[in-house]
Amino acid sequence: MSDYQGKRFKASQIPDPSKPGAAHAAQQGRTSSPQQPRAPRPVTPTSHRRQDTPAAYRPSSYGTAKKQARTTRQPSGAAFSYAEPPRKKRRSIIPILLIIVGIGLIVAAAAIFINAQIGYKQASDSYQKIEKQYVSDKDASGVPIIDFDALAQTNPEIVGWIYVPGTNINYPVVQTNNNSKYLNTLFDGTANASGAIFLDSDDTAPGMVDQQTTIYGHHMNDGSMFNVISDTTDQATFDSIESVYYITRDATYKLRPLATKVVEDTYAKARATNFEGDDGLTNYLSEMLDGASAVASDATDRAASATKVVTLVTCRSLSLSNTRAVMVLAPVEE
């Protein structure tokens, strides 16, 4: 026997050089005898082949396996894990911000309210102190007796005093060279939103000298200053005021209301000191009576004979800040 490539062959399997093709057949490990047809390999069913084949390499599951691998792969960095939580945080922050804003508005409103109450109290205490110090008593008709010399030591811009029986109006009247100082300054010089009652800067002091004497005062929500003048746009409230006293160093003027009218804040006639022509004042009063909110029963006759008037002016409210309530009064006696 001979050894060929590590395999042992029988002598009969050694190719005969005399036979063509024998060497090639021997190299292929086959004899030169005719080859028998090979039986077809049984086909394995597809389902059986899927079971034998690893899932990751099955054609039908390859795309799914890649998708699962992509979705389940965890990134090494923090960029992907940071993306989703911030959206949840932003959604939860909105109601928190709304709550904070709401609390802020409540605190601001409370602060404004408390500050206003403090201002009201400060103004009330100041004017009560002035009344106790400078109003010694009342005369037989119930009119306050004012110590103007003592008042002038506290504020030299004092020109008069206004008193309305049955109301809270019982204040000193001041005048300066402008109509803005006493909008936010008390009689004693303290800064306060209640301000003071003041004579128009164009009027001749101490008042009741020109054809029209115009006196201003705020409409305060606590009922102080000229709040009641704004209320006289109601006829019943208007009728409840029978007389008004304007007191100066030299005289005490008793007045009765003619009418209360709501006008625009640009209505200049309400602060005019004198009117042109002999009928200038009469025409003005006729204009005021026309369309007035409240009118005295005898207003027409008294307006026709009036030679001087006092006009009390106040704002109405914050929502109607561009309008003024104007009460016109004519003197009864001096």
TORFI-549593 format. One record per residue: residue number from 1; residue in three letters; x, z, y of N, C-alpha, C in turn. Coordinates in steps of 0.001 Angstrom, whole numbers, m for minus. Atoms other than C-alpha are relative to their C-alpha. Last residue first. Example, Ala and Ser with C-alpha at 12.3 -4.5 7.8 and 13.67 -1.06 7.14 Angstrom:
<sites>
(site 2,"SER",(m820,m60,m1190),(13670,7140,m1060),(m770,730,1090))
(site 1,"ALA",(890,0,m1190),(12300,7800,m4500),(900,0,1200))
</sites>
This chain:
<sites>
(site 334,"GLU",(m1408,m366,m113),(m72683,54559,137976),(82,1499,291))
(site 333,"GLU",(m318,m758,m1200),(m76082,53530,136715),(1487,308,1))
(site 332,"VAL",(1270,m591,m400),(m77646,51268,134151),(196,747,1291))
(site 331,"PRO",(83,m1387,m484),(m74676,49004,133655),(m1408,405,378))
(site 330,"ALA",(182,m17,m1454),(m74970,45848,131547),(m153,1437,458))
(site 329,"LEU",(769,m1126,m538),(m73594,45551,128042),(m82,m120,1529))
(site 328,"VAL",(0,m6,m1457),(m72402,42502,126069),(m936,1114,487))
(site 327,"MET",(1149,m726,m549),(m71546,42929,122406),(148,56,1529))
(site 326,"VAL",(m97,m295,m1432),(m69229,40290,120955),(m1293,681,447))
(site 325,"ALA",(1289,m558,m408),(m68617,40002,117202),(148,476,1438))
(site 324,"ARG",(20,m1280,m688),(m65648,37745,116625),(m1448,415,249))
(site 323,"THR",(1167,m261,m833),(m64975,34853,114273),(87,1401,591))
(site 322,"ASN",(m27,903,m1146),(m61767,33416,112797),(m1228,170,894))
(site 321,"SER",(m993,m413,m993),(m61240,36424,110516),(34,m908,1218))
(site 320,"LEU",(520,691,m1183),(m64450,35821,108567),(922,280,1183))
(site 319,"SER",(517,1292,438),(m63099,36681,105098),(m539,m829,1155))
(site 318,"LEU",(m1114,854,393),(m60931,39437,106604),(m481,m1386,m402))
(site 317,"SER",(m562,m407,1292),(m63912,40929,108406),(1127,m950,m330))
(site 316,"ARG",(1097,m309,907),(m65748,40813,111752),(503,508,m1350))
(site 315,"CYS",(44,964,1100),(m63183,40968,114517),(m1077,432,m979))
(site 314,"THR",(m681,m407,1234),(m64040,43064,117542),(m47,m1130,m1005))
(site 313,"VAL",(m354,1070,935),(m65046,42524,121173),(723,582,m1206))
(site 312,"LEU",(m776,m611,1085),(m66874,44862,123557),(216,m1050,m1078))
(site 311,"THR",(91,724,1271),(m68022,43180,126785),(939,645,m1013))
(site 310,"VAL",(m1106,m399,878),(m68735,45217,129909),(m224,m697,m1331))
(site 309,"VAL",(267,m323,1403),(m70919,43570,132516),(1279,515,m658))
(site 308,"LYS",(m1194,m347,782),(m71113,43215,136280),(m417,317,m1431))
(site 307,"THR",(m1136,458,m811),(m73623,41673,138709),(1338,286,m684))
(site 306,"ALA",(m1301,m650,191),(m76658,41896,136436),(1066,m621,897))
(site 305,"SER",(m339,m808,m1170),(m80054,40800,137810),(1379,644,m79))
(site 304,"ALA",(210,771,m1228),(m80771,37889,135451),(438,771,1241))
(site 303,"ALA",(m1089,973,m135),(m79229,39713,132501),(m122,m776,1300))
(site 302,"ARG",(m1199,m729,m434),(m81588,42655,133031),(1183,m944,188))
(site 301,"ASP",(159,m506,m1362),(m84673,40444,132912),(1273,680,496))
(site 300,"THR",(101,1128,m928),(m83579,38465,129853),(m90,477,1444))
(site 299,"ALA",(m1308,595,m314),(m82344,41512,127932),(m103,m1098,1050))
(site 298,"ASP",(42,304,m1430),(m85633,43457,128060),(1275,m704,468))
(site 297,"SER",(1332,505,m364),(m86233,43486,124293),(m96,m393,1468))
(site 296,"ALA",(880,m1060,m511),(m82530,43812,123538),(m1320,m598,474))
(site 295,"VAL",(271,46,m1434),(m81006,40980,121484),(m920,1154,379))
(site 294,"ALA",(896,m1108,m346),(m79383,40767,118060),(m142,38,1522))
(site 293,"SER",(464,m597,1260),(m77689,37806,116384),(m995,1123,244))
(site 292,"ALA",(m574,m1313,322),(m77421,35873,119647),(m594,541,m1298))
(site 291,"GLY",(m620,m13,1329),(m78352,32165,119589),(648,1313,m367))
(site 290,"ASP",(443,1128,814),(m79035,31971,123311),(762,m5,m1327))
(site 289,"LEU",(1293,m359,592),(m78430,35426,124748),(m511,m1096,m933))
(site 288,"MET",(m211,m1025,1016),(m74756,34633,125287),(m1309,389,m689))
(site 287,"GLU",(m646,639,1154),(m75531,31384,127078),(217,999,m1134))
(site 286,"SER",(1052,805,631),(m77944,33190,129400),(535,m700,m1248))
(site 285,"LEU",(849,m930,745),(m75214,35739,130068),(m1148,m735,m687))
(site 284,"TYR",(m757,m504,1156),(m72785,32969,131024),(m866,925,m853))
(site 283,"ASN",(m46,1088,986),(m75353,31286,133269),(745,429,m1264))
(site 282,"THR",(1354,149,560),(m76014,34568,135058),(m27,m1088,m1077))
(site 281,"LEU",(216,m1099,946),(m72285,35199,135515),(m1362,m117,m672))
(site 280,"GLY",(m949,77,1109),(m71718,31770,137049),(m213,1083,m1045))
(site 279,"ASP",(736,m174,1255),(m74876,31725,139141),(929,m2,m1211))
(site 278,"ASP",(869,m1171,m131),(m73165,32288,142468),(m744,301,m1295))
(site 277,"GLY",(1343,214,m522),(m70416,29905,141521),(m817,1271,42))
(site 276,"GLU",(144,810,m1208),(m67374,30275,139307),(m1472,m140,393))
(site 275,"PHE",(573,1322,268),(m67147,33119,136836),(m243,m733,1314))
(site 274,"ASN",(992,395,m995),(m64945,36228,136908),(m440,m1438,m278))
(site 273,"THR",(199,m1140,m906),(m62844,38119,134354),(m1095,m290,1034))
(site 272,"ALA",(m144,423,m1398),(m63148,35626,131494),(m288,1189,910))
(site 271,"ARG",(m1046,m785,m657),(m62703,37346,128167),(258,m451,1436))
(site 270,"ALA",(197,m1414,320),(m65874,36283,126340),(1063,883,641))
(site 269,"LYS",(888,m619,m995),(m65710,32955,128176),(m199,1493,m253))
(site 268,"ALA",(m727,m600,m1123),(m62645,31977,126121),(m902,726,985))
(site 267,"TYR",(1017,m10,m1059),(m64437,31343,122827),(538,763,1206))
(site 266,"THR",(m468,834,m1109),(m61374,30598,120704),(m987,m20,1166))
(site 265,"ASP",(m1031,m756,m716),(m62124,33514,118346),(599,m784,1167))
(site 264,"GLU",(m1335,345,492),(m65344,31742,117423),(1047,758,820))
(site 263,"VAL",(m628,1177,m616),(m68517,33567,118403),(1325,m285,m692))
(site 262,"VAL",(m1208,375,753),(m70946,36008,116797),(537,m1297,590))
(site 261,"LYS",(m77,1386,480),(m73402,37410,119334),(1302,m208,m756))
(site 260,"THR",(m1224,159,802),(m74527,40908,120225),(m31,m1395,m599))
(site 259,"ALA",(48,809,1213),(m77040,41320,123048),(1329,86,m730))
(site 258,"LEU",(853,1164,m236),(m77954,43226,126220),(m169,m812,m1292))
(site 257,"PRO",(m271,1313,600),(m76582,46649,125323),(m1020,m1054,418))
(site 256,"ARG",(927,260,1108),(m77034,49508,127799),(267,m1389,m556))
(site 255,"LEU",(366,1390,270),(m74362,50921,130077),(m1000,m70,m1161))
(site 254,"LYS",(939,8,1121),(m73556,54253,131741),(m509,m1437,m171))
(site 253,"TYR",(971,1084,10),(m70477,54128,133899),(m861,98,m1262))
(site 252,"THR",(527,87,1360),(m68505,57302,134696),(m1126,m1034,27))
(site 251,"ALA",(1439,184,232),(m66392,57116,137822),(m318,10,m1486))
(site 250,"ASP",(836,m69,m1195),(m63077,57860,139489),(m1500,m62,m273))
(site 249,"ARG",(m337,m1141,m846),(m60661,58692,136677),(m1040,207,1109))
(site 248,"THR",(m1300,164,m656),(m62436,56279,134374),(294,1264,803))
(site 247,"ILE",(m420,m1066,m919),(m65273,56690,131851),(1387,m338,550))
(site 246,"TYR",(m1385,340,m297),(m67174,53918,130044),(440,908,1140))
(site 245,"TYR",(m620,m547,m1210),(m70309,55313,128456),(1439,m484,100))
(site 244,"VAL",(m1453,m37,166),(m72524,53397,126026),(577,494,1316))
(site 243,"SER",(m859,m27,m1190),(m76294,53754,125692),(1469,85,m400))
(site 242,"GLU",(784,m24,m1243),(m79199,53219,123316),(875,m76,1237))
(site 241,"ILE",(m924,m347,m1085),(m77308,52179,120170),(m763,m105,1331))
(site 240,"SER",(m323,m1424,111),(m79879,52317,117344),(966,459,1097))
(site 239,"ASP",(1004,m813,m693),(m81355,48988,118500),(324,1491,m44))
(site 238,"PHE",(m87,253,m1439),(m78160,47157,117486),(m965,919,771))
(site 237,"THR",(m1192,m728,m449),(m78186,48766,114052),(184,m154,1501))
(site 236,"ALA",(313,m1433,106),(m81765,47570,113542),(1179,847,470))
(site 235,"GLN",(862,m427,m1101),(m80953,44089,114874),(m292,1499,m42))
(site 234,"ASP",(1293,m354,595),(m77988,43529,112529),(m877,609,1097))
(site 233,"THR",(594,1323,226),(m75166,41857,114461),(m1323,152,m736))
(site 232,"THR",(1152,222,m876),(m74693,45462,115537),(m484,m1453,m20))
(site 231,"ASP",(1265,m256,696),(m72499,46014,112470),(m1221,m266,869))
(site 230,"SER",(236,1119,919),(m69538,44361,114187),(m1337,162,m714))
(site 229,"ILE",(345,1135,m860),(m69847,46926,116982),(m256,m1242,m842))
(site 228,"VAL",(1443,m5,m244),(m69951,49697,114347),(m434,m1150,906))
(site 227,"ASN",(723,460,1191),(m66437,48829,113146),(m1499,m118,264))
(site 226,"PHE",(1211,737,m383),(m65067,49195,116682),(m760,m554,m1207))
(site 225,"MET",(m201,938,m1112),(m62520,51992,115935),(m1321,m718,330))
(site 224,"SER",(m559,m457,m1277),(m63310,53723,112633),(100,m1140,1006))
(site 223,"GLY",(1060,m265,m965),(m65676,52817,109790),(500,414,1368))
(site 222,"ASP",(420,m1393,172),(m63067,53141,107025),(m1058,396,1025))
(site 221,"ASN",(852,m173,1176),(m62880,49353,106819),(m432,1444,m251))
(site 220,"MET",(m699,m645,1112),(m61563,49043,110353),(m966,307,m1140))
(site 219,"HIS",(1079,m289,950),(m63002,46488,112793),(667,576,m1246))
(site 218,"HIS",(21,515,1372),(m60330,46657,115469),(m1293,366,m726))
(site 217,"GLY",(m261,m1020,1008),(m60943,47239,119173),(m110,m610,m1393))
(site 216,"TYR",(m204,387,1401),(m61021,45158,122323),(215,1219,m896))
(site 215,"ILE",(m712,m1064,722),(m62433,45795,125808),(31,m368,m1485))
(site 214,"THR",(m57,237,1451),(m63477,43030,128210),(884,1040,m660))
(site 213,"THR",(m1069,m857,512),(m64582,43902,131752),(m19,m116,m1524))
(site 212,"GLN",(18,m343,1435),(m66665,41090,133243),(1232,823,m345))
(site 211,"GLN",(1356,267,490),(m67568,40614,136919),(m121,359,m1490))
(site 210,"ASP",(333,1425,79),(m64297,42294,137868),(m1455,m173,m475))
(site 209,"VAL",(m355,526,m1320),(m63949,45965,138899),(m370,m1478,62))
(site 208,"MET",(1233,33,m791),(m65656,47648,135943),(297,m368,1449))
(site 207,"GLY",(1169,607,596),(m62139,48290,134564),(m1230,186,871))
(site 206,"PRO",(190,m528,1359),(m59216,50593,135340),(m1190,m610,m731))
(site 205,"ALA",(134,m1400,418),(m57635,48215,135932),(m671,809,1119))
(site 204,"THR",(m486,m895,m1043),(m58314,44595,136919),(m262,1437,m429))
(site 203,"ASP",(1001,m747,m770),(m58694,42548,133760),(659,875,1058))
(site 202,"ASP",(328,708,m1240),(m56077,40006,132664),(m1001,766,867))
(site 201,"SER",(m1138,m44,m926),(m54481,42311,130051),(m283,m690,1332))
(site 200,"ASP",(m658,1300,m74),(m57832,42848,128344),(1082,26,1086))
(site 199,"LEU",(580,877,m1004),(m58529,46588,128079),(772,m1316,23))
(site 198,"PHE",(m749,408,m1195),(m57460,48393,124929),(m783,m989,858))
(site 197,"ILE",(990,717,m788),(m58836,50459,122052),(675,m384,1323))
(site 196,"ALA",(685,m790,m1027),(m55858,51389,119905),(m1075,m856,648))
(site 195,"GLY",(m220,331,m1399),(m54112,50190,116754),(m712,940,948))
(site 194,"SER",(1247,m292,m725),(m55661,50788,113340),(130,m332,1481))
(site 193,"ALA",(894,1170,m14),(m52731,48992,111692),(m1303,255,737))
(site 192,"ASN",(1095,m185,944),(m50339,51797,112671),(m968,m1169,147))
(site 191,"ALA",(370,1286,607),(m47061,52054,114540),(m1050,235,m1068))
(site 190,"THR",(m293,142,1423),(m47103,55346,116445),(m441,m1375,m502))
(site 189,"GLY",(m1182,835,217),(m47054,55062,120245),(375,m194,m1454))
(site 188,"ASP",(m1203,m822,m150),(m49425,57977,120983),(1283,m776,m285))
(site 187,"PHE",(m132,m455,m1381),(m52337,55592,121623),(1299,771,208))
(site 186,"LEU",(952,m1034,m400),(m51784,53971,118239),(243,409,1457))
(site 185,"THR",(m622,m1195,m564),(m49870,50715,117884),(m1075,985,426))
(site 184,"ASN",(m626,m759,1091),(m50757,47753,115691),(717,1248,512))
(site 183,"LEU",(630,412,1257),(m53164,45711,117832),(531,834,m1168))
(site 182,"TYR",(862,m1041,553),(m51990,47771,120776),(m845,m465,m1188))
(site 181,"LYS",(m672,m1276,264),(m49022,45563,121558),(m903,978,m728))
(site 180,"SER",(m495,m111,1378),(m50819,42226,121159),(581,1376,m329))
(site 179,"ASN",(1100,m410,882),(m53028,41715,124210),(438,125,m1459))
(site 178,"ASN",(296,969,1059),(m50257,41620,126790),(m1114,554,m884))
(site 177,"ASN",(m87,1366,m511),(m49317,43250,130119),(m203,m1068,m1074))
(site 176,"THR",(m1378,390,m260),(m50584,46679,129086),(9,m1462,408))
(site 175,"GLN",(m229,1383,m417),(m53944,48446,129055),(1484,m209,232))
(site 174,"VAL",(m1296,282,m624),(m55205,51592,127369),(60,m1460,430))
(site 173,"VAL",(m162,1444,m192),(m58638,52984,126496),(1305,m216,766))
(site 172,"PRO",(m648,394,m1253),(m58973,56499,125044),(143,m1515,51))
(site 171,"TYR",(m1427,317,m26),(m61444,56860,122179),(517,m207,1424))
(site 170,"ASN",(m330,m1032,m982),(m64870,58260,121276),(1523,m44,171))
(site 169,"ILE",(m760,529,m1139),(m66540,55620,119118),(129,1082,1064))
(site 168,"ASN",(m1353,m569,5),(m67553,57438,115900),(813,m450,1210))
(site 167,"THR",(m978,780,781),(m71236,56756,116525),(1350,711,36))
(site 166,"GLY",(535,328,1318),(m74315,58686,117674),(914,m841,m860))
(site 165,"PRO",(692,m1078,713),(m73302,58615,121310),(m566,m484,m1332))
(site 164,"VAL",(1308,512,427),(m70901,55793,122263),(m692,1096,m801))
(site 163,"TYR",(751,m943,838),(m67851,56934,124265),(m1376,m593,m285))
(site 162,"ILE",(1286,562,402),(m65130,54860,125877),(m666,923,m1006))
(site 161,"TRP",(480,m591,1254),(m62253,56344,127893),(m1348,m605,m313))
(site 160,"GLY",(1377,m463,99),(m60201,54873,130712),(m295,616,m1348))
(site 159,"VAL",(826,486,m1118),(m56954,53431,132026),(m1427,547,m52))
(site 158,"ILE",(1395,m388,82),(m54184,55043,129909),(m763,m517,1224))
(site 157,"GLU",(820,1219,m32),(m50924,53090,130134),(m1485,294,m181))
(site 156,"PRO",(322,391,m1378),(m49018,56263,131114),(m859,m1260,102))
(site 155,"ASN",(m68,1464,m73),(m49201,57509,127511),(m419,m440,1403))
(site 154,"THR",(m236,498,1365),(m48569,61168,126675),(156,m1512,m11))
(site 153,"GLN",(m1314,m508,393),(m48161,62247,130294),(357,m449,m1417))
(site 152,"ALA",(m1030,863,m577),(m51030,59956,131273),(1394,480,m346))
(site 151,"LEU",(m104,1211,817),(m53321,61818,128876),(1134,m904,498))
(site 150,"ALA",(m705,m385,1221),(m52588,65096,130672),(177,m1211,m922))
(site 149,"ASP",(m1379,m338,m381),(m53527,63563,134034),(821,366,m1234))
(site 148,"PHE",(m812,1208,m94),(m56579,61881,132509),(1448,293,379))
(site 147,"ASP",(m1150,m411,m814),(m58164,65172,131398),(974,m1184,53))
(site 146,"ILE",(m1323,430,439),(m61477,63755,130154),(1066,488,971))
(site 145,"ILE",(m796,m202,m1215),(m64888,65401,130382),(1458,m212,m391))
(site 144,"PRO",(m1279,m728,50),(m67004,63977,127564),(655,97,1377))
(site 143,"VAL",(m1127,918,m152),(m70602,62897,128365),(1301,797,m2))
(site 142,"GLY",(m681,193,1270),(m73339,65114,126966),(1171,m937,59))
(site 141,"SER",(606,1146,682),(m75678,64811,129950),(679,m312,m1329))
(site 140,"ALA",(1403,m296,310),(m74802,68323,131156),(m695,m1136,m748))
(site 139,"ASP",(819,m404,m1137),(m71094,67614,130952),(m1454,199,m445))
(site 138,"LYS",(930,1047,m390),(m69037,67636,127793),(m842,497,1158))
(site 137,"ASP",(1399,m353,243),(m65923,69718,127101),(m865,m1219,305))
(site 136,"SER",(233,m1449,m126),(m62153,69797,127350),(m1411,393,m379))
(site 135,"VAL",(1425,m55,m318),(m61386,66339,126028),(m390,1471,14))
(site 134,"TYR",(261,576,m1315),(m57603,66067,126281),(m1479,m93,371))
(site 133,"GLN",(m921,m371,m1076),(m56210,68252,123494),(m487,m428,1386))
(site 132,"LYS",(m48,m1456,m153),(m59047,68202,120975),(837,417,1201))
(site 131,"GLU",(1316,m471,m455),(m59739,64497,121480),(12,1507,234))
(site 130,"ILE",(152,372,m1411),(m56050,63649,121237),(m1317,522,559))
(site 129,"LYS",(m891,m866,m772),(m55701,65586,117987),(m129,m282,1496))
(site 128,"GLN",(652,m1318,m19),(m58727,63825,116534),(833,991,818))
(site 127,"TYR",(1064,46,m1018),(m57148,60524,117581),(m810,1301,48))
(site 126,"SER",(m546,191,m1340),(m53892,61241,115738),(m1096,50,1063))
(site 125,"ASP",(m610,m1265,m450),(m55531,62714,112636),(511,m119,1432))
(site 124,"SER",(1076,m975,m220),(m57774,59659,112275),(555,1314,529))
(site 123,"ALA",(689,356,m1237),(m54854,57261,112739),(m1088,1019,329))
(site 122,"GLN",(m924,m197,m1118),(m52738,59010,110087),(m684,m279,1335))
(site 121,"LYS",(m137,m1447,m205),(m55646,59255,107668),(907,291,1197))
(site 120,"TYR",(1261,m507,m551),(m56496,55589,108034),(122,1482,342))
(site 119,"GLY",(106,468,m1379),(m52844,54634,107527),(m1268,501,679))
(site 118,"ILE",(m958,m805,m763),(m52558,56795,104396),(m73,m379,1484))
(site 117,"GLN",(589,m1337,m150),(m55718,55200,103064),(915,924,801))
(site 116,"ALA",(1090,89,m978),(m54318,51744,103767),(m624,1369,234))
(site 115,"ASN",(m609,130,m1319),(m51060,52609,101981),(m1064,m62,1095))
(site 114,"ILE",(m542,m1317,m368),(m53002,53883,98976),(608,m51,1398))
(site 113,"PHE",(1118,m916,m241),(m55055,50688,98828),(501,1363,474))
(site 112,"ILE",(645,418,m1248),(m52016,48452,99222),(m1126,957,364))
(site 111,"ALA",(m912,m343,m1099),(m50115,50424,96563),(m608,m355,1348))
(site 110,"ALA",(55,m1454,m182),(m53089,50265,94190),(882,436,1163))
(site 109,"ALA",(1291,m305,m620),(m53354,46520,94700),(m143,1495,267))
(site 108,"ALA",(m50,465,m1392),(m49621,46132,94028),(m1298,321,730))
(site 107,"VAL",(m869,m920,m754),(m49819,48318,90894),(44,m390,1471))
(site 106,"ILE",(728,m1266,m128),(m52791,46344,89609),(812,993,823))
(site 105,"LEU",(1072,191,m985),(m51035,43072,90327),(m781,1286,226))
(site 104,"GLY",(m607,113,m1325),(m47889,44250,88525),(m1045,m160,1095))
(site 103,"ILE",(m367,m1367,m406),(m49926,45408,85517),(610,m18,1400))
(site 102,"GLY",(1223,m745,m283),(m51503,41988,85316),(277,1410,470))
(site 101,"VAL",(513,480,m1290),(m48127,40280,85627),(m1263,754,387))
(site 100,"ILE",(m899,m514,m1054),(m46707,42465,82833),(m491,m418,1372))
(site 99,"ILE",(265,m1435,m138),(m49726,41765,80621),(846,588,1123))
(site 98,"LEU",(1304,m133,m661),(m49408,38049,81232),(m349,1463,220))
(site 97,"LEU",(m189,309,m1420),(m45686,38212,80409),(m1306,144,768))
(site 96,"ILE",(m727,m1138,m584),(m46460,39985,77133),(218,m219,1486))
(site 95,"PRO",(937,m1098,m273),(m49109,37397,76325),(672,1222,598))
(site 94,"ILE",(1021,370,m986),(m46511,34628,76843),(m1002,1115,232))
(site 93,"ILE",(m384,m482,m1325),(m43628,36359,74988),(m1098,m271,1024))
(site 92,"SER",(332,m1415,m126),(m45226,36010,71537),(333,551,1386))
(site 91,"ARG",(1448,m182,127),(m45312,32227,71671),(m383,1442,200))
(site 90,"ARG",(623,496,m1219),(m41770,32116,73007),(m1510,172,m53))
(site 89,"LYS",(m220,m965,m1074),(m40566,34396,70207),(m665,m457,1289))
(site 88,"LYS",(890,m1140,239),(m42151,32209,67526),(146,1020,1116))
(site 87,"ARG",(1350,461,m280),(m40468,29150,68999),(m992,1121,m203))
(site 86,"PRO",(301,9,m1432),(m37183,31081,69170),(m1395,m478,337))
(site 85,"PRO",(404,m1277,m613),(m37410,31911,65420),(m266,m66,1491))
(site 84,"GLU",(1393,m409,207),(m37432,28248,64239),(m363,1312,674))
(site 83,"ALA",(1005,878,m604),(m34211,26804,65731),(m1407,553,m123))
(site 82,"TYR",(397,m481,m1335),(m31779,29700,65135),(m1204,m766,551))
(site 81,"SER",(755,m1241,136),(m31457,29202,61293),(m489,508,1350))
(site 80,"PHE",(1284,259,649),(m30458,25577,61831),(m839,1255,m74))
(site 79,"ALA",(853,857,m824),(m27759,26274,64431),(m1363,m176,m627))
(site 78,"ALA",(1192,m716,m433),(m26256,29337,62662),(m969,m889,738))
(site 77,"GLY",(36,m445,m1386),(m23608,27505,60606),(m1304,684,337))
(site 76,"SER",(m976,m1077,m178),(m23111,27326,56796),(m37,554,1407))
(site 75,"PRO",(m1160,342,m837),(m26259,25384,56291),(920,1186,181))
(site 74,"GLN",(m117,m920,m1125),(m28457,26340,53328),(1219,m361,829))
(site 73,"ARG",(m1374,m255,m405),(m29302,23510,50957),(25,868,1245))
(site 72,"THR",(m436,m1328,438),(m32836,23995,49645),(1416,317,421))
(site 71,"THR",(827,m1070,m576),(m34363,21171,51630),(474,1377,m381))
(site 70,"ARG",(m126,m64,m1454),(m31564,18685,50978),(m772,1166,594))
(site 69,"ALA",(m1349,m470,m312),(m31289,19509,47269),(185,113,1510))
(site 68,"GLN",(m53,m1436,223),(m35035,19258,46918),(1371,558,365))
(site 67,"LYS",(788,m651,m1059),(m34935,15831,48563),(46,1508,m160))
(site 66,"LYS",(m775,37,m1242),(m32056,14738,46298),(m746,686,1126))
(site 65,"ALA",(m1095,m961,122),(m33894,15943,43192),(834,21,1268))
(site 64,"THR",(549,m1351,m176),(m37015,14154,44298),(1099,1042,m57))
(site 63,"GLY",(317,m198,m1426),(m35129,10902,44777),(m522,1388,280))
(site 62,"TYR",(m1245,m43,m778),(m33549,11205,41303),(m271,252,1481))
(site 61,"SER",(m154,m1284,m687),(m36714,12228,39504),(1221,52,899))
(site 60,"SER",(1227,m377,m715),(m37973,8826,38382),(167,1272,803))
(site 59,"PRO",(318,888,m1127),(m34543,7502,37565),(m1203,473,796))
(site 58,"ARG",(1137,847,348),(m33601,10551,35476),(m358,m869,1181))
(site 57,"TYR",(m402,1391,106),(m30147,11759,36393),(m1132,m901,m451))
(site 56,"ALA",(m619,458,m1244),(m30987,15212,37740),(356,m1463,m36))
(site 55,"ALA",(1000,289,m1039),(m33419,15810,34904),(623,m584,1257))
(site 54,"PRO",(68,m1068,m1022),(m30763,15553,32220),(m891,m419,1170))
(site 53,"THR",(m855,272,m1158),(m31679,12854,29636),(m99,1138,1001))
(site 52,"ASP",(m1391,m120,369),(m32961,13957,26215),(935,m146,1188))
(site 51,"GLN",(m279,m1357,459),(m36447,14770,27477),(1470,177,m323))
(site 50,"ARG",(m3,m918,m1147),(m36592,11624,29528),(347,1415,m431))
(site 49,"ARG",(m1244,177,m714),(m35518,9540,26444),(62,927,1214))
(site 48,"HIS",(m1032,m686,746),(m38321,11045,24401),(1336,m112,724))
(site 47,"SER",(220,m1442,m173),(m40807,10045,27027),(1062,785,m722))
(site 46,"THR",(m434,m428,m1326),(m39335,6589,27159),(m149,1495,188))
(site 45,"PRO",(1090,m31,m1009),(m39644,6080,23446),(508,586,1308))
(site 44,"THR",(496,m1369,m212),(m36303,5444,21619),(m1105,m26,1044))
(site 43,"VAL",(158,m333,m1424),(m35913,1897,20525),(m591,1381,148))
(site 42,"PRO",(1345,m495,m375),(m34645,1527,16980),(m22,436,1469))
(site 41,"ARG",(m57,m1446,m259),(m31494,m474,16797),(m1391,477,420))
(site 40,"PRO",(224,m444,m1411),(m32135,m3921,15356),(m32,1509,106))
(site 39,"ALA",(1406,m431,m181),(m30580,m4518,11935),(m184,485,1444))
(site 38,"ARG",(146,m1452,m270),(m27288,m6329,12096),(m1468,312,266))
(site 37,"PRO",(630,m315,m1323),(m27201,m9800,10468),(m259,1496,158))
(site 36,"GLN",(1451,m168,133),(m24820,m9855,7522),(m588,308,1370))
(site 35,"GLN",(589,m1245,m533),(m21364,m11189,8218),(m1508,m10,m186))
(site 34,"PRO",(1008,224,m1080),(m19939,m13885,5940),(m641,1321,429))
(site 33,"SER",(1303,338,587),(m16947,m12710,3963),(m1009,m168,1109))
(site 32,"SER",(346,1374,m358),(m13668,m12864,5825),(m1306,m442,m586))
(site 31,"THR",(m477,983,983),(m13415,m9153,5671),(m423,m1361,455))
(site 30,"ARG",(1064,597,789),(m13858,m6881,8691),(641,m971,m985))
(site 29,"GLY",(419,m959,1024),(m11586,m4406,10404),(m1089,m543,m871))
(site 28,"GLN",(1273,m589,m446),(m11387,m6588,13501),(m537,985,m1015))
(site 27,"GLN",(m233,m800,m1197),(m7738,m7201,12828),(m1282,655,507))
(site 26,"ALA",(m623,m1262,385),(m8562,m8247,9265),(235,866,1215))
(site 25,"ALA",(1022,m863,615),(m10993,m10787,10507),(583,1321,m381))
(site 24,"HIS",(878,m502,m1067),(m8414,m12199,12866),(m1064,922,m543))
(site 23,"ALA",(m709,m1002,m808),(m5852,m12435,10102),(m881,585,1071))
(site 22,"ALA",(m95,m1271,723),(m8265,m14061,7716),(671,1038,834))
(site 21,"GLY",(910,m1035,m543),(m9288,m16724,10150),(116,1315,m667))
(site 20,"PRO",(191,m28,m1466),(m7660,m19429,8114),(m992,1093,395))
(site 19,"LYS",(1413,208,m302),(m6695,m18478,4595),(m228,97,1498))
(site 18,"SER",(375,1390,307),(m3060,m19009,3729),(m1438,m297,337))
(site 17,"PRO",(m361,940,m1080),(m1957,m15929,5539),(m432,m1404,m267))
(site 16,"ASP",(m801,1050,615),(m3911,m13761,3114),(303,m1030,1070))
(site 15,"PRO",(402,1403,m222),(m5067,m10650,4858),(983,m968,m664))
(site 14,"ILE",(m1084,599,m762),(m4389,m7238,3306),(m291,m1480,145))
(site 13,"GLN",(427,179,m1384),(m7791,m5806,2286),(1096,m627,856))
(site 12,"SER",(949,1121,m69),(m7163,m6326,m1430),(m421,m285,1422))
(site 11,"ALA",(m720,1265,106),(m4086,m4260,m1210),(m908,m1181,131))
(site 10,"LYS",(m191,412,1383),(m6136,m1317,31),(698,m1351,m9))
(site 9,"PHE",(821,1110,474),(m5607,m177,3544),(289,m250,m1450))
(site 8,"ARG",(m461,489,1300),(m4352,3088,5051),(m963,m1042,m492))
(site 7,"LYS",(1089,69,976),(m4807,3720,8704),(579,m585,m1285))
(site 6,"GLY",(450,m1318,409),(m2182,5014,11154),(m1115,m31,m998))
(site 5,"GLN",(579,m758,m1128),(m1768,1728,12887),(m644,1303,m460))
(site 4,"TYR",(224,840,m1184),(m1124,m150,9611),(m768,801,1051))
(site 3,"ASP",(591,m825,m1069),(456,1683,6608),(m136,m863,1249))
(site 2,"SER",(m739,m4,m1269),(1069,m458,3594),(m785,764,1054))
(site 1,"MET",(845,0,m1188),(0,0,0),(879,0,1235))
</sites>
